Amino acid sequence: MGEATERFFESLPARAPEVLRGLVSGTLQIDLDTGEQTDHWLVRMRPGAVEVSRNRGPADAIWYSSEDLFDRLVSGRAQGVAAVLRNESTFSGNVVLFLAFRRFFPDPPGTRDPREVARRQTGRST
């Protein structure tokens, strides 16, 4: 298991109040294939809070990914929805949990807010 992935999961409870502002509630099981074994993470989400454990279900949804892809997701070098659409990972169950969870991933490196770019181009400040 990559160190970045470990740190990512450890950071979720502290980040949840800002990321999970909606009424999302449920349990997402994330299965990460390392090539030799599958590591499991169970993420229980509710408005403003997350609990993370290294257990398996029961879960409202299951997301299966390679460890390599997940490392790219937690570093912003890949996007979760694009990975599912390209069949690089699979998802089953309550899609709302997947859409809520993806907000924990960082933006790609070098991403800038288009409003900030426009302000700089026009010379206006906020």
Disulfide bonds with the S-S distance in Angstrom:
none
